[in-house]
């Protein structure tokens, strides 16, 4: 029995292929999910999946969302992550700075 440990593979860079610009419907779906959860990527991905599974956004499910450019396929993750980051940045900018106050208890 060999005790040799196989060498780890080096990371492989996967090129990100730019897709078509996000449709207004796709951006509104991401915005809806962000406003409901207030979280960013990757937690926002979970919220988006749950929303699609339930049809909570205008009754749209996975298949319907795909027609607007929202795909949850592994190969589309970089594009989806970039789209969500854009929305998170816009939403945070629209709210202005967050001021945290500690209350004495």
Buried (B, 14 or more C-beta within 10 A) or exposed (E): EEEEEEEEEEEEEEEEEEBEEBEEBBBBBBBBBBEBBEBBBEEBBEBBEEBBEEEBBEEBBEEBBBEBBBBBEEEBBBBBBBBBBBBBEBBEEEEEEEEEEEEEE
